[in-house]
Amino acid sequence: MQDSFKYAKDKWDKIHYPPDFKVGYLVLVSTLSFNNMKGLEESKHAFAGDFMIIVLHGSNAVKLELTGELMNKHPAFPVILIKPYRSSDKELFPLINKSSLEIPPLEEGEEKKIVKIC
């Protein structure tokens, strides 16, 4: 019996790990259970945010500083409904939009061709 408990615990621990959130981190909140957000159901985004963590409630919940449309919601969320916010700031990630392809200039007398791709 003890072996089966140990096996189950080891299996659980391999796929579940404590969240690595800290006060001040920016996170996104899942909108799965928000049924009062404006707009069509199909056009809603899966996550809303970015919101700052202001309090950690153990390892299972966080309190967020909500803004905008979610300001009237209760600010505590389980960690399973949040994920880290990844910024695409050009100062933080200078290579994110740089293309490695260089298009040579057209020579004189060369015709411009437009190719339609369907």
Secondary structure by P-SEA (a helix, b strand, c coil): caaaaaaaaaaaaaccccccccccccbbbbccccccccccccccccccccccccccccccbbbccccccccccccccccccbbbbbbcccccccccccccbbbbcccccbbbbbbbcc
